[in-house]
Amino acid sequence: MSGSGANSVVTIGNVRFGNDLPLALIAGPCQMESRDHALECAAAIKEIATRLGVGVVFKASFDKANRTSIKGARGMGMAAALPVFAEIRERYSMPVLTDVHENDQCAPVGEVVDILQIPAFLCRQTDLLIAAAATGRVVNVKKGQFLAPWDMKNVVAKLIEGGNPNVLVTERGASFGYNTLVTDMRALPIMAETTGAPVIFDATHSVQQPGGQGTSSGGQREFVPVLARAAVAVGVAGVFIETHPDPDKAPSDGPNMLPLNEFEALVARLQAFDRIAKDRAG
């Protein structure tokens, strides 16, 4: 490893992320649509994870601040969402994750959630990274679509300098022409080596077609299992999967979200790939 100072294993409650550990998950809908919807998704995800014996963190965004169109649905907002995150943590004994977009969101959000996520477009915003680090919570940074994997060491260094070694780094595809992302699987071991942090593969945003529907993003959800299997075969600490009971009716990222009724079968398959990749007995 690089000796960057990042913790090679990050523990959140009963979930452990490490590049050499059994696969763990970050999963949930794109945005928090309502309390009832969030609880429905969290309950289903927790039940599946318990049945499969896999660690899982629930994710949802209280604000989708980078919508393609100003008319795009953005979510419940921070004030309404934070009590729901607290309820999910307590009711299901499950860690929770959400995005932050502004420096002053970090402290109040960090009082409630377990992981602060830095969106890909903001991954080089130094003040945001320092504010997130200062909360003492785990920070998951999405690699920018515009960034080389080896440049993530500089992002992680900012968090380390901010006093927080509990960092996850997430690959979510690289810009390739217009409205297209591609995933370079070399990025996964490169980020593991250069940052020293656990690496997550975002299987659903990697199939997104940014702005591909004119006023909203498109996606090719049929390739989510394909890329997820490939990433787990390479070897990662975890997989990030946005999942929804009815993606076609979701207010954001529907085309690239995995239907919730397909989630369990995919995770079971990924666990099998993970055991082979890490040479673990079944």
DRENDO-1510 file (C-alpha; in Angstrom, 1 decimal, always signed):
<recs>
REC; n; res; u; v; w
REC; 1; MET; +0.0; +0.0; +0.0 .
REC; 2; SER; +0.9; +3.6; -0.4 .
REC; 3; GLY; +1.4; +4.4; +3.3 .
REC; 4; SER; -0.9; +7.5; +2.8 .
REC; 5; GLY; -2.2; +7.3; +6.3 .
REC; 6; ALA; -5.7; +6.2; +5.3 .
REC; 7; ASN; -7.1; +3.3; +7.3 .
REC; 8; SER; -7.0; +0.1; +5.2 .
REC; 9; VAL; -10.1; -1.2; +7.0 .
REC; 10; VAL; -13.0; +1.1; +7.8 .
REC; 11; THR; -15.6; -0.1; +10.3 .
REC; 12; ILE; -19.0; +1.4; +10.6 .
REC; 13; GLY; -21.1; -0.3; +13.3 .
REC; 14; ASN; -21.2; -4.0; +12.2 .
REC; 15; VAL; -20.1; -3.3; +8.7 .
REC; 16; ARG; -16.4; -3.5; +7.7 .
REC; 17; PHE; -14.9; -2.3; +4.4 .
REC; 18; GLY; -11.5; -3.6; +3.4 .
REC; 19; ASN; -10.0; -4.5; +0.1 .
REC; 20; ASP; -9.1; -7.9; +1.4 .
REC; 21; LEU; -12.2; -8.5; +3.5 .
REC; 22; PRO; -15.5; -10.1; +2.4 .
REC; 23; LEU; -17.6; -7.8; +0.2 .
REC; 24; ALA; -19.8; -5.2; +1.9 .
REC; 25; LEU; -22.6; -3.0; +0.3 .
REC; 26; ILE; -23.9; +0.5; +0.1 .
REC; 27; ALA; -27.4; +0.4; -1.1 .
REC; 28; GLY; -30.7; +2.3; -1.3 .
REC; 29; PRO; -32.7; +4.6; -3.5 .
REC; 30; CYS; -31.3; +7.6; -5.4 .
REC; 31; GLN; -33.1; +10.1; -3.3 .
REC; 32; MET; -35.2; +10.1; -0.1 .
REC; 33; GLU; -38.7; +10.5; -1.6 .
REC; 34; SER; -40.6; +10.2; +1.6 .
REC; 35; ARG; -40.4; +8.7; +5.1 .
REC; 36; ASP; -42.5; +5.7; +4.2 .
REC; 37; HIS; -40.6; +5.0; +1.0 .
REC; 38; ALA; -37.2; +5.2; +2.7 .
REC; 39; LEU; -38.4; +2.8; +5.5 .
REC; 40; GLU; -39.8; +0.4; +2.9 .
REC; 41; CYS; -36.5; +0.3; +1.0 .
REC; 42; ALA; -34.4; +0.1; +4.2 .
REC; 43; ALA; -36.4; -2.8; +5.6 .
REC; 44; ALA; -36.2; -4.8; +2.4 .
REC; 45; ILE; -32.4; -4.2; +2.0 .
REC; 46; LYS; -31.7; -5.1; +5.6 .
REC; 47; GLU; -33.8; -8.3; +5.4 .
REC; 48; ILE; -31.9; -9.4; +2.3 .
REC; 49; ALA; -28.5; -8.5; +3.7 .
REC; 50; THR; -29.2; -10.4; +6.9 .
REC; 51; ARG; -30.4; -13.4; +4.9 .
REC; 52; LEU; -27.2; -13.4; +2.8 .
REC; 53; GLY; -24.9; -12.5; +5.7 .
REC; 54; VAL; -23.5; -9.4; +4.0 .
REC; 55; GLY; -22.8; -6.0; +5.7 .
REC; 56; VAL; -24.8; -3.2; +4.3 .
REC; 57; VAL; -25.0; +0.6; +4.7 .
REC; 58; PHE; -28.3; +2.3; +3.7 .
REC; 59; LYS; -28.0; +5.3; +1.3 .
REC; 60; ALA; -30.3; +8.0; +0.1 .
REC; 61; SER; -29.8; +11.6; -0.9 .
REC; 62; PHE; -31.7; +14.4; +0.9 .
REC; 63; ASP; -30.9; +16.8; -1.9 .
REC; 64; LYS; -29.9; +16.0; -5.5 .
REC; 65; ALA; -28.2; +19.3; -6.1 .
REC; 66; ASN; -26.8; +18.6; -9.6 .
REC; 67; ARG; -30.0; +17.7; -11.5 .
REC; 68; THR; -29.8; +18.1; -15.3 .
REC; 69; SER; -32.8; +20.4; -15.4 .
REC; 70; ILE; -33.9; +23.0; -12.8 .
REC; 71; LYS; -37.3; +21.2; -12.9 .
REC; 72; GLY; -35.7; +18.0; -11.7 .
REC; 73; ALA; -37.0; +16.6; -8.4 .
REC; 74; ARG; -34.4; +17.1; -5.7 .
REC; 75; GLY; -35.6; +15.2; -2.6 .
REC; 76; MET; -37.0; +15.9; +0.8 .
REC; 77; GLY; -34.3; +18.4; +2.0 .
REC; 78; MET; -32.0; +18.1; +4.9 .
REC; 79; ALA; -34.4; +19.1; +7.7 .
REC; 80; ALA; -37.0; +16.6; +6.8 .
REC; 81; ALA; -34.6; +13.8; +5.9 .
REC; 82; LEU; -32.3; +13.7; +9.0 .
REC; 83; PRO; -35.0; +12.4; +11.4 .
REC; 84; VAL; -35.7; +9.6; +8.9 .
REC; 85; PHE; -32.0; +8.7; +8.7 .
REC; 86; ALA; -32.0; +8.6; +12.5 .
REC; 87; GLU; -35.1; +6.4; +12.6 .
REC; 88; ILE; -33.6; +3.9; +10.0 .
REC; 89; ARG; -30.4; +3.6; +12.1 .
REC; 90; GLU; -32.3; +2.9; +15.2 .
REC; 91; ARG; -35.1; +0.7; +13.8 .
REC; 92; TYR; -32.9; -1.5; +11.6 .
REC; 93; SER; -29.5; -1.2; +13.4 .
REC; 94; MET; -28.1; -0.2; +10.0 .
REC; 95; PRO; -25.5; +2.5; +9.3 .
REC; 96; VAL; -26.6; +5.2; +6.9 .
REC; 97; LEU; -25.0; +7.4; +4.3 .
REC; 98; THR; -26.0; +10.6; +2.5 .
REC; 99; ASP; -24.4; +13.2; +0.3 .
REC; 100; VAL; -23.3; +16.7; +1.3 .
REC; 101; HIS; -22.9; +19.5; -1.2 .
REC; 102; GLU; -22.0; +22.5; +1.0 .
REC; 103; ASN; -19.6; +23.1; +3.8 .
REC; 104; ASP; -22.2; +24.1; +6.3 .
REC; 105; GLN; -24.2; +20.9; +5.8 .
REC; 106; CYS; -21.4; +18.7; +7.1 .
REC; 107; ALA; -21.7; +19.3; +10.8 .
REC; 108; PRO; -25.5; +18.9; +11.2 .
REC; 109; VAL; -25.5; +15.9; +8.8 .
REC; 110; GLY; -22.5; +14.4; +10.6 .
REC; 111; GLU; -24.5; +14.4; +13.9 .
REC; 112; VAL; -27.0; +11.9; +12.4 .
REC; 113; VAL; -25.5; +9.8; +9.7 .
REC; 114; ASP; -22.5; +7.4; +9.7 .
REC; 115; ILE; -20.9; +8.3; +6.3 .
REC; 116; LEU; -20.8; +11.6; +4.6 .
REC; 117; GLN; -20.5; +11.2; +0.8 .
REC; 118; ILE; -18.7; +13.7; -1.4 .
REC; 119; PRO; -20.3; +13.8; -4.9 .
REC; 120; ALA; -18.1; +13.1; -7.9 .
REC; 121; PHE; -18.4; +16.7; -9.2 .
REC; 122; LEU; -17.2; +18.1; -5.9 .
REC; 123; CYS; -14.4; +15.6; -5.1 .
REC; 124; ARG; -11.7; +18.3; -5.4 .
REC; 125; GLN; -13.5; +21.0; -3.3 .
REC; 126; THR; -10.9; +21.4; -0.6 .
REC; 127; ASP; -13.1; +23.3; +1.9 .
REC; 128; LEU; -15.9; +20.7; +1.6 .
REC; 129; LEU; -13.5; +17.8; +2.1 .
REC; 130; ILE; -12.0; +19.5; +5.2 .
REC; 131; ALA; -15.5; +20.2; +6.6 .
REC; 132; ALA; -16.5; +16.6; +6.1 .
REC; 133; ALA; -13.3; +15.3; +7.7 .
REC; 134; ALA; -13.8; +17.5; +10.7 .
REC; 135; THR; -17.1; +15.7; +11.6 .
REC; 136; GLY; -15.1; +12.6; +12.5 .
REC; 137; ARG; -17.5; +10.5; +10.4 .
REC; 138; VAL; -16.4; +8.2; +7.7 .
REC; 139; VAL; -16.1; +10.1; +4.3 .
REC; 140; ASN; -16.9; +8.3; +1.0 .
REC; 141; VAL; -15.5; +10.3; -1.9 .
REC; 142; LYS; -16.8; +9.6; -5.4 .
REC; 143; LYS; -14.0; +9.8; -8.0 .
REC; 144; GLY; -14.8; +12.6; -10.4 .
REC; 145; GLN; -15.8; +11.6; -13.9 .
REC; 146; PHE; -13.0; +13.9; -15.0 .
REC; 147; LEU; -10.2; +12.6; -12.7 .
REC; 148; ALA; -7.6; +9.9; -13.3 .
REC; 149; PRO; -7.6; +7.2; -10.6 .
REC; 150; TRP; -4.1; +8.0; -9.5 .
REC; 151; ASP; -5.1; +11.6; -8.8 .
REC; 152; MET; -7.4; +10.4; -6.0 .
REC; 153; LYS; -4.4; +10.2; -3.7 .
REC; 154; ASN; -4.5; +14.0; -3.5 .
REC; 155; VAL; -8.2; +13.9; -2.5 .
REC; 156; VAL; -7.5; +11.4; +0.2 .
REC; 157; ALA; -4.5; +13.4; +1.4 .
REC; 158; LYS; -6.8; +16.4; +2.0 .
REC; 159; LEU; -9.0; +14.3; +4.3 .
REC; 160; ILE; -6.0; +12.9; +6.1 .
REC; 161; GLU; -4.6; +16.4; +6.6 .
REC; 162; GLY; -8.0; +17.3; +7.9 .
REC; 163; GLY; -7.5; +14.7; +10.6 .
REC; 164; ASN; -9.7; +11.9; +9.3 .
REC; 165; PRO; -8.1; +8.6; +8.2 .
REC; 166; ASN; -11.5; +6.8; +7.8 .
REC; 167; VAL; -12.0; +7.3; +4.0 .
REC; 168; LEU; -13.7; +5.2; +1.3 .
REC; 169; VAL; -13.0; +6.0; -2.4 .
REC; 170; THR; -15.6; +5.1; -5.0 .
REC; 171; GLU; -15.2; +4.5; -8.8 .
REC; 172; ARG; -18.2; +5.6; -10.8 .
REC; 173; GLY; -17.0; +5.7; -14.4 .
REC; 174; ALA; -15.2; +8.3; -16.5 .
REC; 175; SER; -16.5; +10.7; -19.1 .
REC; 176; PHE; -16.2; +9.3; -22.6 .
REC; 177; GLY; -17.5; +11.7; -25.2 .
REC; 178; TYR; -21.0; +13.1; -24.9 .
REC; 179; ASN; -23.6; +11.6; -22.5 .
REC; 180; THR; -21.4; +8.5; -21.9 .
REC; 181; LEU; -19.4; +7.0; -19.1 .
REC; 182; VAL; -17.0; +4.1; -19.3 .
REC; 183; THR; -15.4; +2.1; -16.4 .
REC; 184; ASP; -11.7; +1.4; -16.6 .
REC; 185; MET; -11.3; -1.6; -14.3 .
REC; 186; ARG; -7.7; -0.8; -13.9 .
REC; 187; ALA; -8.8; +2.1; -11.7 .
REC; 188; LEU; -9.8; -0.2; -8.9 .
REC; 189; PRO; -6.4; -1.7; -8.0 .
REC; 190; ILE; -4.7; +1.7; -8.9 .
REC; 191; MET; -6.9; +3.5; -6.3 .
REC; 192; ALA; -6.3; +0.8; -3.8 .
REC; 193; GLU; -2.5; +1.0; -4.2 .
REC; 194; THR; -2.2; +4.8; -4.4 .
REC; 195; THR; -4.7; +5.8; -1.7 .
REC; 196; GLY; -4.4; +2.9; +0.7 .
REC; 197; ALA; -8.2; +3.2; +1.3 .
REC; 198; PRO; -11.0; +0.7; +0.8 .
REC; 199; VAL; -12.3; +0.9; -2.8 .
REC; 200; ILE; -16.0; +0.9; -3.6 .
REC; 201; PHE; -17.4; +0.3; -7.1 .
REC; 202; ASP; -20.6; +2.2; -7.9 .
REC; 203; ALA; -22.4; -0.2; -10.2 .
REC; 204; THR; -25.4; +2.0; -11.0 .
REC; 205; HIS; -23.9; +5.4; -11.7 .
REC; 206; SER; -21.3; +3.7; -13.9 .
REC; 207; VAL; -24.1; +2.9; -16.4 .
REC; 208; GLN; -25.6; +6.3; -16.2 .
REC; 209; GLN; -25.9; +8.5; -19.4 .
REC; 210; PRO; -25.5; +12.0; -18.0 .
REC; 211; GLY; -28.0; +14.3; -19.6 .
REC; 212; GLY; -28.8; +11.6; -22.0 .
REC; 213; GLN; -32.6; +12.2; -22.0 .
REC; 214; GLY; -32.3; +16.0; -22.7 .
REC; 215; THR; -33.7; +17.3; -19.4 .
REC; 216; SER; -32.7; +14.3; -17.4 .
REC; 217; SER; -30.0; +11.5; -17.3 .
REC; 218; GLY; -30.5; +8.2; -19.0 .
REC; 219; GLY; -29.0; +4.9; -18.2 .
REC; 220; GLN; -28.6; +1.3; -19.1 .
REC; 221; ARG; -29.5; -0.7; -16.0 .
REC; 222; GLU; -29.2; -4.0; -17.9 .
REC; 223; PHE; -25.4; -3.5; -17.6 .
REC; 224; VAL; -25.4; -3.1; -13.8 .
REC; 225; PRO; -24.9; -6.8; -13.1 .
REC; 226; VAL; -22.2; -7.0; -15.9 .
REC; 227; LEU; -20.1; -4.2; -14.5 .
REC; 228; ALA; -20.7; -5.3; -10.9 .
REC; 229; ARG; -19.5; -8.8; -11.6 .
REC; 230; ALA; -16.4; -7.5; -13.4 .
REC; 231; ALA; -15.5; -5.1; -10.5 .
REC; 232; VAL; -15.9; -7.8; -7.9 .
REC; 233; ALA; -13.8; -10.2; -9.9 .
REC; 234; VAL; -11.0; -7.6; -10.0 .
REC; 235; GLY; -11.4; -7.2; -6.2 .
REC; 236; VAL; -13.1; -4.4; -4.2 .
REC; 237; ALA; -14.1; -3.7; -0.6 .
REC; 238; GLY; -17.7; -3.0; -1.5 .
REC; 239; VAL; -20.3; -2.3; -4.2 .
REC; 240; PHE; -22.6; +0.7; -4.3 .
REC; 241; ILE; -26.0; -0.1; -5.7 .
REC; 242; GLU; -28.9; +2.2; -6.1 .
REC; 243; THR; -32.1; +0.2; -5.9 .
REC; 244; HIS; -35.8; +1.0; -6.0 .
REC; 245; PRO; -39.1; -0.9; -5.9 .
REC; 246; ASP; -40.2; +0.7; -9.2 .
REC; 247; PRO; -37.3; +2.5; -10.9 .
REC; 248; ASP; -39.4; +3.6; -13.9 .
REC; 249; LYS; -41.4; +5.8; -11.5 .
REC; 250; ALA; -38.4; +7.1; -9.5 .
REC; 251; PRO; -38.0; +10.9; -9.6 .
REC; 252; SER; -34.3; +10.6; -10.4 .
REC; 253; ASP; -31.8; +8.1; -11.8 .
REC; 254; GLY; -34.5; +5.6; -12.6 .
REC; 255; PRO; -32.9; +4.3; -15.8 .
REC; 256; ASN; -29.8; +3.2; -14.0 .
REC; 257; MET; -31.3; +1.9; -10.8 .
REC; 258; LEU; -31.6; -1.8; -10.1 .
REC; 259; PRO; -35.2; -3.0; -9.4 .
REC; 260; LEU; -35.4; -4.0; -5.8 .
REC; 261; ASN; -36.8; -7.5; -6.7 .
REC; 262; GLU; -33.5; -8.2; -8.6 .
REC; 263; PHE; -31.2; -7.0; -5.7 .
REC; 264; GLU; -30.9; -10.3; -3.7 .
REC; 265; ALA; -30.0; -12.5; -6.7 .
REC; 266; LEU; -27.3; -10.0; -7.9 .
REC; 267; VAL; -25.8; -9.7; -4.4 .
REC; 268; ALA; -25.7; -13.5; -4.0 .
REC; 269; ARG; -23.9; -13.8; -7.3 .
REC; 270; LEU; -21.4; -11.0; -6.3 .
REC; 271; GLN; -20.6; -12.8; -3.1 .
REC; 272; ALA; -19.7; -15.9; -5.1 .
REC; 273; PHE; -17.4; -13.8; -7.3 .
REC; 274; ASP; -15.9; -12.2; -4.3 .
REC; 275; ARG; -15.0; -15.5; -2.7 .
REC; 276; ILE; -13.2; -16.5; -5.8 .
REC; 277; ALA; -11.4; -13.2; -6.3 .
REC; 278; LYS; -10.2; -13.2; -2.7 .
REC; 279; ASP; -9.6; -17.0; -2.6 .
REC; 280; ARG; -12.0; -17.6; +0.3 .
REC; 281; ALA; -13.7; -20.8; +1.0 .
REC; 282; GLY; -17.5; -20.9; +0.3 .
</recs>
